[in-house]
Amino acid sequence: MNPFEMVAIIVVSVMIASVLRAKYGRRSRRDEGEVDTRDHAERIRLEQEVKQLKERLHVLERIAVEKENSLAREIDQLRDR
């Protein structure tokens, strides 16, 4: 088989595959506006949830540090007695 026949076979194979994908395959997200809208809404919801979780983590870290400091103060007060 010469190289030109091989190239022709590859080109025809790719063309057939693209036609089959267009007919039976999954649509691109650009073609599905509704899916894009749902994805956008889901992304916004997840971003808000991450923001809330970060705020809660910040509060928990502050509480842990405050308890650590208060415990250290109490120990120091007991040593001073």
HELIX and SHEET records of a PDB file:
HELIX    1   1 PRO A    3  TYR A   24  1                                  22    
HELIX    2   2 GLY A   33  ASP A   80  1                                  48    
END                                                                             
